[in-house]
Amino acid sequence: MDDAQSAGNLYGYTIRRNAASGRWEVFWKDKKINQDFASQADAEEWIDDQMPLNR
């Protein structure tokens, strides 16, 4: 990873911090979703909301 720091995987999603912007990005199968997050916790919450069992 050139400009991103990986924070790990959650339910198959990958959460990375973009070093250039400081924002957190979520990837599914190496494709970035069209959204970024102010914190890692916000990204994890968004992922939790995508899971049918967590609704």
Buried (B, 14 or more C-beta within 10 A) or exposed (E): EEEBEEBEEBEEBBBBBBEEEEBBBBBEEEEBBEEBBEEBEBBBEBBEEBEEEEE
